[in-house]
Amino acid sequence: MRTPLICSLPVLLLGACLLTSHVHAQPQATPSPPTLLRFAPGQAELNISGSVTGYQTLDYEFDGSVGREVTVLLDYPGRASLYHNVIAPSEALVFNGSLEGSRFQATLREGGRYRVRVYLMRNDARRGKRAAFTLHIRQAGVEAQPPSGP
């Protein structure tokens, strides 16, 4: 005589497989190819405007040096769940906007290419919401170039 648990085991396994396949079928947030940002000599701030829709993410990269103070501010009108993360050259997450707010300010501990990722949280992404933004990236201590000519 079979026990009820053994009889229902195939049904449970089938249900688990269906649930697993459903999770993998959901849209994933795939980052766009990064946009490389360059500060001109003597330039201390960059202002980048853009927008994200649904599960879209936008990546911006800039070069940072050890000891440089950097501020990254995400400014957006409206009530979208729009956030940004800052990722160090070592791929370590140094700022998580969904937990820490819209302003990152720190003295860089690594030199190299930093990435700023802008994205919508799932509650707005799954609705296909569109959010416009301006990203302000400022490096403190940038010295102005001396004037050329006599």
Secondary structure, DSSP 4 states (H G I P E B T S, - for coil): ---HHHHHHHHHHHHHHHHHHHHHHS---PBPPPEEP-PPTT--EEEEEEEEETT-EEEEEEEE-TT-EEEEEEE--SS--EEEEEE-TTS-EEEEHHHH-SEEEEE-SS-EEEEEEEEE-HHHHTTT-EEEEEEEEEETTPPPPPPP--
